[in-house]
């Protein structure tokens, strides 16, 4: 599972980040490019990965455009 997190803090700690609503994705066998859009005014944004022990796939690339 991959999810987007964001914060409004200028010097964030891990506890300052929150999940961006509607931006959680489970990896599938899709090999095409998938686009996801969200709107907000955040100071920092990060992608968080929660690995599944049975998953052998990979995430090849993440492009973030502000």
Residue frames as a rotation matrix with the C-alpha (Angstrom) as fourth column:
UNK 1
0.585 0.811 0.000 0.00
0.811 -0.585 0.000 0.00
0.000 0.000 -1.000 0.00
UNK 2
-0.669 -0.706 0.234 1.23
0.710 -0.700 -0.083 3.46
0.222 0.111 0.969 -0.91
UNK 3
0.515 0.839 -0.175 -0.26
0.857 -0.498 0.131 6.63
0.023 -0.217 -0.976 0.51
UNK 4
-0.173 -0.484 0.858 0.43
0.389 -0.834 -0.392 10.33
0.905 0.266 0.332 0.24
UNK 5
0.339 0.212 -0.917 1.06
0.932 -0.207 0.297 12.26
-0.127 -0.955 -0.268 3.42
UNK 6
0.042 -0.268 0.962 1.45
0.409 -0.874 -0.262 16.00
0.912 0.404 0.073 3.93
UNK 7
-0.014 -0.063 -0.998 2.23
0.981 -0.196 -0.001 18.53
-0.195 -0.979 0.065 6.63
UNK 8
0.755 0.274 0.595 1.84
0.383 -0.921 -0.062 22.24
0.531 0.275 -0.801 7.22
UNK 9
0.800 -0.502 -0.328 4.83
0.246 -0.224 0.943 22.40
-0.547 -0.835 -0.056 9.58
UNK 10
0.770 -0.599 -0.220 8.02
-0.587 -0.529 -0.612 24.19
0.250 0.601 -0.759 8.51
UNK 11
-0.453 -0.889 0.064 10.19
-0.828 0.393 -0.401 21.78
0.331 -0.234 -0.914 10.54
UNK 12
0.483 0.867 -0.123 8.12
-0.761 0.485 0.431 18.58
0.433 -0.114 0.894 10.54
UNK 13
-0.592 -0.446 0.671 8.55
-0.687 0.715 -0.130 15.53
-0.422 -0.538 -0.730 12.71
UNK 14
-0.944 0.260 -0.202 7.07
0.094 0.801 0.591 12.17
0.316 0.539 -0.781 11.69
UNK 15
-0.509 0.781 -0.362 4.10
0.768 0.222 -0.601 12.90
-0.389 -0.583 -0.713 13.97
UNK 16
-0.462 0.302 -0.834 3.31
-0.216 -0.950 -0.225 16.12
-0.860 0.076 0.504 12.04
UNK 17
-0.901 0.084 -0.425 2.36
-0.416 0.110 0.903 14.30
0.122 0.990 -0.064 8.82
UNK 18
-0.179 0.902 0.392 -1.23
-0.370 0.307 -0.877 13.31
-0.911 -0.302 0.279 8.05
UNK 19
-0.546 0.072 0.835 -2.76
0.648 0.668 0.366 11.15
-0.531 0.740 -0.411 5.32
UNK 20
-0.805 0.329 -0.493 -4.06
-0.541 -0.748 0.384 13.09
-0.242 0.576 0.780 2.32
UNK 21
-0.093 0.889 0.448 -7.70
-0.338 0.395 -0.854 12.07
-0.936 -0.231 0.264 2.02
UNK 22
0.827 0.562 0.021 -8.44
-0.218 0.354 -0.910 9.67
-0.519 0.747 0.415 -0.84
UNK 23
0.487 -0.728 -0.483 -4.78
-0.801 -0.151 -0.579 9.11
0.348 0.669 -0.657 -1.71
UNK 24
-0.146 -0.482 0.864 -4.11
-0.657 0.700 0.279 5.51
-0.739 -0.527 -0.419 -0.67
UNK 25
0.421 0.210 -0.882 -3.34
-0.880 0.329 -0.342 2.91
0.219 0.921 0.323 -3.35
UNK 26
0.401 -0.281 0.872 -2.78
-0.249 0.883 0.399 -0.80
-0.882 -0.377 0.284 -3.33
UNK 27
-0.451 -0.670 -0.590 -0.23
-0.791 -0.008 0.612 -2.00
-0.415 0.743 -0.526 -5.86
UNK 28
0.625 0.642 0.445 -1.64
-0.271 0.712 -0.647 -4.28
-0.732 0.284 0.619 -8.54
UNK 29
-0.009 -0.630 0.776 -0.27
0.608 0.613 0.505 -6.05
-0.794 0.477 0.378 -11.59
UNK 30
0.925 0.369 0.090 -0.90
0.308 -0.591 -0.746 -2.97
-0.222 0.717 -0.660 -13.76
UNK 31
-0.043 -0.991 0.125 2.14
0.885 0.021 0.466 -2.01
-0.464 0.131 0.876 -15.83
UNK 32
0.158 0.178 0.971 0.73
0.736 -0.677 0.004 1.19
0.659 0.714 -0.238 -17.33
UNK 33
-0.891 -0.388 0.238 1.19
0.189 -0.790 -0.583 4.70
0.414 -0.474 0.777 -15.99
UNK 34
0.095 0.923 -0.373 -1.41
0.930 0.052 0.365 5.59
0.356 -0.382 -0.853 -13.36
UNK 35
-0.624 -0.237 0.745 -2.21
0.108 -0.970 -0.218 9.24
0.774 -0.055 0.631 -12.64
UNK 36
0.108 0.630 -0.769 -3.56
0.974 0.087 0.209 10.46
0.199 -0.772 -0.604 -9.32
UNK 37
-0.397 -0.168 0.902 -4.45
0.213 -0.973 -0.088 14.05
0.893 0.157 0.422 -8.51
UNK 38
0.235 0.496 -0.836 -5.00
0.971 -0.075 0.228 15.84
0.050 -0.865 -0.500 -5.23
UNK 39
0.061 -0.111 0.992 -5.30
0.248 -0.961 -0.123 19.52
0.967 0.254 -0.031 -4.40
UNK 40
0.785 0.176 -0.594 -4.11
0.617 -0.122 0.778 21.22
0.064 -0.977 -0.204 -1.23
UNK 41
0.513 -0.651 0.560 -1.73
-0.380 -0.757 -0.532 23.78
0.770 0.060 -0.635 0.18
UNK 42
0.938 -0.255 -0.234 0.96
0.345 0.623 0.702 21.83
-0.033 -0.740 0.672 2.05
UNK 43
0.577 -0.813 -0.083 4.49
-0.733 -0.559 0.388 22.66
-0.361 -0.163 -0.918 3.15
UNK 44
-0.641 -0.765 -0.066 5.87
-0.736 0.587 0.338 19.14
-0.220 0.265 -0.939 2.58
UNK 45
0.624 0.762 -0.171 4.49
-0.778 0.588 -0.222 16.06
-0.069 0.271 0.960 0.85
UNK 46
-0.568 -0.809 0.150 5.80
-0.783 0.588 0.205 12.50
-0.254 -0.001 -0.967 1.05
UNK 47
0.297 0.554 -0.778 4.92
-0.679 0.695 0.237 9.05
0.672 0.457 0.582 -0.25
UNK 48
-0.250 -0.306 0.918 4.73
-0.902 0.419 -0.106 6.31
-0.353 -0.855 -0.381 2.40
UNK 49
-0.077 0.135 -0.988 5.02
-0.610 0.777 0.154 2.62
0.789 0.614 0.023 1.55
UNK 50
0.074 0.143 0.987 3.66
-0.877 0.480 -0.004 -0.12
-0.475 -0.865 0.161 3.81
UNK 51
-0.584 -0.415 -0.698 5.13
-0.760 0.582 0.290 -3.37
0.286 0.699 -0.655 2.45
UNK 52
0.664 0.715 0.220 3.16
-0.740 0.670 0.053 -6.58
-0.110 -0.198 0.974 2.16
UNK 53
-0.121 -0.808 0.576 5.38
-0.603 0.521 0.605 -9.61
-0.789 -0.274 -0.550 2.89
UNK 54
0.101 0.231 0.968 3.73
0.440 0.862 -0.252 -11.57
-0.892 0.451 -0.014 0.07
UNK 55
0.940 0.280 -0.196 4.26
-0.012 -0.546 -0.837 -8.86
-0.342 0.789 -0.510 -2.55
UNK 56
0.103 -0.942 0.319 7.21
0.714 0.293 0.635 -9.28
-0.692 0.163 0.703 -4.92
UNK 57
0.536 0.181 0.825 6.42
0.787 -0.460 -0.410 -6.30
0.305 0.869 -0.389 -7.15
UNK 58
-0.479 -0.732 -0.485 8.17
0.809 -0.582 0.079 -2.96
-0.340 -0.354 0.871 -7.28
UNK 59
0.785 0.540 -0.304 7.30
0.395 -0.814 -0.426 0.69
-0.478 0.214 -0.852 -7.70
UNK 60
0.199 -0.747 0.635 9.43
0.977 0.098 -0.192 2.00
0.082 0.658 0.749 -10.53
UNK 61
-0.782 -0.475 0.404 8.93
0.508 -0.861 -0.030 5.76
0.362 0.182 0.914 -10.41
UNK 62
0.270 0.820 -0.505 7.01
0.917 -0.379 -0.125 8.51
-0.294 -0.430 -0.854 -8.64
UNK 63
-0.664 -0.398 0.633 6.79
0.589 -0.800 0.115 11.97
0.461 0.449 0.766 -10.19
UNK 64
0.089 0.646 -0.758 5.44
0.901 -0.376 -0.214 14.79
-0.423 -0.664 -0.616 -8.08
UNK 65
-0.572 -0.206 0.794 4.48
0.620 -0.742 0.254 18.06
0.537 0.638 0.552 -9.73
UNK 66
-0.272 0.460 -0.845 3.43
0.788 -0.397 -0.470 21.04
-0.552 -0.794 -0.255 -7.67
